[in-house]
């Protein structure tokens, strides 16, 4: 059962983010599929969602099976509290009891172990230094249970290396993904998310991101240096209009796209 999403105020930024950016119900199906493909059809049990924010993935995970447990880690209390008030309350008592939310740095040596560790929404792009990124990957490798997998998404393409703003219209609002700047010397990039409710002024820079754009070859090299021995690339397919279809399959070679999204699954 997908989490019900309704605005909790006149302008509920996490509601609009969920409606525009996230698909936690689909995410958990992919995570389960990726683990089973890596482990001859065996199911995982414990999921850890790093940079978990409102921890919607954790909530969806516990609904998949009565034995599934989830751990969310984040440093920001605001989205954590939002998740507790708006998503956790939609679960039954058993499901709630199988979720643990920890305010902690993902680089901490004290992070809990899991069968599946996931870092999505490109959150690890905050690590701009190569060694810092490798340190994070090492921490993930160290805290994986036997046969565990580490999953992260990434994106790129020529469109991500120039200033542009893309609008996506929804039923009663518009979502804007704004690439404000890109530095080809450092691969530093700044992005903003804007929203506009129909008939109302545009809400500027509701979410801001200051990232380094990491390429797939760079990430694979860093993962290998961190101790992962196998990394598979799951590439998103395209529909008849040339848009992403939300279906990710293992590939050896990608497509030349203005913008692409992929998952890396490492073990």
C-alpha positions as CSV (number, residue, x, y, z in Angstrom):
1,X,0.0,0.0,0.0
2,X,1.5,3.3,-1.1
3,X,1.7,6.0,1.5
4,X,-1.1,8.6,1.2
5,X,0.2,12.0,0.5
6,X,-1.9,15.1,1.3
7,X,-0.7,18.7,1.9
8,X,-0.6,19.5,5.6
9,X,-0.5,23.3,5.3
10,X,-1.1,26.1,2.7
11,X,2.3,25.3,1.3
12,X,3.6,21.9,2.4
13,X,7.0,21.6,0.7
14,X,7.5,17.9,1.6
15,X,4.1,17.0,0.1
16,X,5.1,18.7,-3.2
17,X,8.5,17.0,-3.1
18,X,6.9,13.6,-2.6
19,X,4.5,14.2,-5.5
20,X,7.2,15.4,-7.9
21,X,10.4,13.6,-7.0
22,X,9.8,10.4,-5.0
23,X,8.2,7.1,-5.7
24,X,9.0,5.1,-2.5
25,X,6.5,2.4,-3.3
26,X,8.4,1.7,-6.6
27,X,11.8,2.2,-4.9
28,X,11.3,-0.6,-2.4
29,X,10.1,-3.0,-5.2
30,X,13.4,-2.3,-7.1
31,X,15.5,-2.7,-4.0
32,X,14.0,-6.1,-3.2
33,X,14.4,-7.1,-6.9
34,X,18.0,-6.1,-7.0
35,X,18.8,-8.0,-3.8
36,X,17.1,-11.1,-5.0
37,X,18.9,-10.9,-8.4
38,X,22.2,-10.8,-6.5
39,X,21.3,-13.6,-4.1
40,X,19.6,-16.4,-6.2
41,X,16.0,-15.3,-5.3
42,X,16.6,-15.0,-1.5
43,X,14.8,-12.1,0.2
44,X,16.5,-9.4,2.3
45,X,15.2,-8.4,5.7
46,X,16.8,-5.3,7.0
47,X,17.0,-2.1,4.9
48,X,19.0,1.0,5.9
49,X,18.0,4.3,4.2
50,X,20.9,6.8,4.4
51,X,20.1,10.5,4.1
52,X,16.5,9.3,4.8
53,X,14.8,12.7,5.2
54,X,11.1,11.9,5.7
55,X,12.0,8.2,5.6
56,X,9.2,7.3,3.2
57,X,11.2,4.4,1.8
58,X,11.5,2.9,5.3
59,X,7.7,3.1,5.7
60,X,7.1,1.4,2.4
61,X,9.7,-1.3,3.1
62,X,7.9,-2.5,6.3
63,X,4.7,-2.9,4.3
64,X,6.3,-5.4,1.9
65,X,6.6,-8.3,4.4
66,X,5.8,-8.8,8.1
67,X,9.5,-9.7,8.7
68,X,11.0,-6.7,7.1
69,X,12.7,-4.1,9.3
70,X,14.0,-0.6,8.3
71,X,16.5,1.9,9.7
72,X,16.6,5.5,8.6
73,X,19.6,7.8,9.2
74,X,19.7,11.6,8.7
75,X,21.0,14.6,10.5
76,X,18.1,17.0,9.8
77,X,15.3,16.9,12.4
78,X,12.8,18.8,10.3
79,X,12.1,16.1,7.6
80,X,12.4,13.4,10.2
81,X,9.7,15.0,12.3
82,X,7.6,15.4,9.2
83,X,7.9,11.7,8.5
84,X,7.0,10.8,12.0
85,X,3.9,13.0,11.9
86,X,2.7,12.2,8.4
87,X,4.0,8.8,7.2
88,X,4.8,6.8,10.3
89,X,1.2,7.4,11.5
90,X,-0.2,5.7,8.4
91,X,1.4,2.4,9.4
92,X,-0.1,-0.2,11.7
93,X,1.5,-0.9,15.1
94,X,3.5,-3.9,13.8
95,X,4.9,-1.9,10.9
96,X,5.8,1.1,13.1
97,X,7.6,-1.2,15.6
98,X,9.9,-2.4,12.8
99,X,11.2,1.1,11.9
100,X,14.1,2.8,13.7
101,X,15.0,6.4,12.9
102,X,18.4,7.6,14.0
103,X,19.7,11.2,13.9
104,X,23.2,10.5,13.0
105,X,26.0,11.2,10.4
106,X,26.2,8.4,7.8
107,X,30.0,8.6,8.2
108,X,29.7,7.5,11.8
109,X,31.4,4.2,12.6
110,X,28.4,3.4,14.8
111,X,25.9,3.0,11.9
112,X,23.8,-0.2,12.1
113,X,24.2,-3.1,9.7
114,X,21.7,-4.0,7.1
115,X,21.0,-6.3,4.1
116,X,20.3,-3.4,1.8
117,X,21.8,0.0,2.2
118,X,20.3,2.7,0.0
119,X,21.3,6.3,-0.8
120,X,18.9,7.9,-3.3
121,X,17.9,11.3,-4.5
122,X,21.6,11.8,-5.3
123,X,22.1,12.7,-1.7
124,X,25.7,11.5,-1.5
125,X,26.6,14.1,-4.2
126,X,27.2,16.4,-1.1
127,X,30.6,14.6,-0.8
128,X,32.7,16.7,-3.2
129,X,36.1,15.3,-2.1
130,X,37.0,11.9,-3.5
131,X,38.4,10.6,-0.2
132,X,35.3,11.7,1.7
133,X,33.2,9.8,-0.8
134,X,35.4,6.7,-0.5
135,X,35.1,7.0,3.3
136,X,31.4,6.8,3.0
137,X,31.5,3.9,0.7
138,X,33.9,2.1,3.1
139,X,31.4,2.7,5.9
140,X,28.6,1.2,3.8
141,X,30.8,-1.8,2.9
142,X,31.7,-2.4,6.5
143,X,28.1,-2.3,7.7
144,X,26.6,-4.6,5.1
145,X,25.4,-8.0,6.3
146,X,26.7,-11.1,4.5
147,X,25.5,-11.0,0.9
148,X,24.3,-7.5,1.3
149,X,24.0,-4.8,-1.4
150,X,24.6,-1.1,-1.5
151,X,22.3,0.8,-3.9
152,X,22.5,4.4,-5.0
153,X,21.1,6.4,-7.9
154,X,23.0,8.8,-10.1
155,X,22.2,11.1,-13.0
156,X,24.0,12.9,-15.8
157,X,24.0,13.8,-19.4
158,X,24.8,17.0,-21.4
159,X,21.8,18.8,-20.1
160,X,23.3,18.6,-16.6
161,X,26.3,20.6,-17.7
162,X,24.5,23.8,-18.6
163,X,22.2,26.3,-17.1
164,X,18.5,25.3,-17.7
165,X,15.2,25.1,-16.0
166,X,12.6,22.4,-16.7
167,X,9.0,22.6,-15.7
168,X,6.8,19.6,-15.0
169,X,3.1,20.2,-14.7
170,X,0.9,18.3,-12.2
171,X,-2.8,18.4,-11.6
172,X,-2.8,21.6,-9.5
173,X,0.8,22.7,-9.4
174,X,4.1,22.8,-11.4
175,X,7.5,21.5,-10.4
176,X,10.6,23.2,-11.6
177,X,14.1,21.6,-11.7
178,X,16.6,24.4,-12.0
179,X,20.2,23.8,-12.9
180,X,21.6,27.1,-11.8
181,X,25.3,26.6,-12.5
182,X,28.0,24.0,-13.5
183,X,31.8,24.3,-13.2
184,X,33.6,22.0,-15.7
185,X,36.8,22.4,-13.7
186,X,35.5,20.9,-10.5
187,X,32.1,19.4,-11.6
188,X,30.5,21.4,-8.9
189,X,26.9,22.2,-9.7
190,X,24.0,24.1,-8.0
191,X,20.4,23.0,-8.4
192,X,17.1,24.4,-7.0
193,X,13.6,23.1,-6.9
194,X,10.8,25.6,-7.3
195,X,7.0,25.0,-7.0
196,X,4.0,27.0,-8.3
197,X,0.5,26.2,-7.1
198,X,-2.0,27.0,-9.8
199,X,-3.1,30.6,-9.5
200,X,-0.4,31.5,-6.9
201,X,3.0,33.1,-7.1
202,X,6.0,30.8,-7.8
203,X,7.7,29.6,-4.6
204,X,11.4,30.0,-5.4
205,X,14.3,27.8,-4.2
206,X,12.2,25.7,-1.9
207,X,15.0,23.1,-2.0
208,X,18.7,23.9,-2.8
209,X,21.5,21.5,-3.7
210,X,25.3,22.2,-3.9
211,X,26.7,19.1,-5.4
212,X,29.6,17.5,-7.2
213,X,28.4,15.7,-10.3
214,X,30.0,12.2,-10.1
215,X,30.2,10.1,-13.2
216,X,29.5,6.4,-13.3
217,X,33.1,5.4,-14.0
218,X,34.3,7.6,-11.1
219,X,31.8,6.1,-8.8
220,X,32.7,2.5,-9.8
221,X,36.4,3.3,-9.2
222,X,35.7,4.7,-5.8
223,X,33.5,1.8,-4.9
224,X,36.2,-0.7,-5.9
225,X,38.7,1.3,-3.8
226,X,36.3,1.1,-0.9
227,X,36.3,-2.7,-1.1
228,X,33.3,-3.5,-3.3
229,X,34.1,-6.3,-5.7
230,X,31.1,-6.0,-8.0
231,X,29.0,-3.1,-9.2
232,X,26.2,-3.5,-11.7
233,X,24.6,-0.6,-13.5
234,X,20.8,-0.6,-13.8
235,X,19.9,1.7,-16.7
236,X,16.4,3.3,-17.2
237,X,14.6,2.4,-20.4
238,X,12.7,4.8,-22.5
239,X,9.1,4.9,-23.6
240,X,7.7,5.6,-27.1
241,X,8.1,9.3,-26.6
242,X,11.8,8.9,-25.6
243,X,11.1,9.7,-21.9
244,X,12.3,7.5,-19.0
245,X,9.9,4.6,-18.4
246,X,10.8,3.9,-14.8
247,X,12.1,0.4,-15.7
248,X,15.7,-0.3,-14.8
249,X,17.7,-3.3,-16.1
250,X,21.3,-4.3,-15.9
251,X,23.4,-3.0,-18.8
252,X,27.0,-3.1,-19.9
253,X,26.6,0.0,-22.1
254,X,24.4,3.1,-21.7
255,X,22.7,5.4,-24.2
256,X,23.8,8.8,-25.2
257,X,21.1,11.0,-23.6
258,X,20.7,14.7,-22.8
259,X,19.6,13.5,-19.3
260,X,19.7,10.0,-17.8
261,X,19.1,8.3,-14.5
262,X,20.7,5.0,-13.3
263,X,21.2,2.9,-10.3
264,X,24.5,1.3,-9.1
265,X,24.1,-1.9,-7.1
266,X,27.3,-2.9,-5.4
267,X,28.3,-5.9,-3.3
